[in-house]
Amino acid sequence: MEKRDPGSALRLLWGMEAAGTRGPKRGLSLEGIVDAAIAVADAEGYAALSMKRVAEELGRTAMSLYRYVDSKTTLIELMSDRVLGLPPAFDPSLGWRDGLRQWALAEYGLAVRHPWWLEIPMTTPPLGPNNMAWLNAGLAILERTGLPAGARLRLVMNLTLYVIGRMRLSLELGQADADDDTFETVFATMDPQRFPALLTAVADGAFDNDDIDWARADFEFGLDRTLDGYEHFIRGLRP
């Protein structure tokens, strides 16, 4: 069983601890290990991640990695912050709503490119420098509203919870792999007297595909309704 130092990831993320100081260095680096772990997750999924599998990717043994990172859990924390990267630069001329929309869509794009990121268990708040940069960017966008700092923080945190929660649900539903024929079979068995509103929606084409990227469309619909609520909230606080 791995012996993990709970503060190790935080110290490595913020440069408070030099990596790879235990024993002689043999051509490895913490950055290379994290990059290899990301490559494994991108190619094979979150479930494939292990110290052994990452070591194989590097042509090393699992024991050689422990000189740089004390556990798989620490490695995953480093991966999560690394793959998040820095937030994009937002146009300062945009209003707060357009700025927050871009912020949320940028995080959406990250999850689409690295879906395993959504499977990481959230046992502690993410405190890495890239996570903090995203939080800082969201707060900066909302500065133009004149809201108190506490309200701005709650709005940003609520928005990221929407992004992550919606994307996790989308990922899980995608893994279920239900096709159009399955839905048609279910709808065909429904009693119109019992499900009149639902079957009317089906007849009106609410469930038609029409070559739409439903995951993206549903995400943006929910995002825009969330921002509608933000707009109402901010308007209500202004004199």
Secondary structure, DSSP 8 states (H G I E B T S, - for coil): -----TTHHHHHHTTSS-SS-SS---S--HHHHHHHHHHHHHHH-GGG--HHHHHHHHTS-HHHHTTT-S-HHHHHHHHHHHHH-------TTS-HHHHHHHHHHHHHHHHHH-GGGGGS--SS---SHHHHHHHHHHHHHHGGGT--HHHHHHHHHHHHHHHHHHHHHHHHHHHHT--HHHHHHHHHHS-TTTSHHHHHHHHTTTT--TT--HHHHHHHHHHHHHHHHHHHHHHHH--
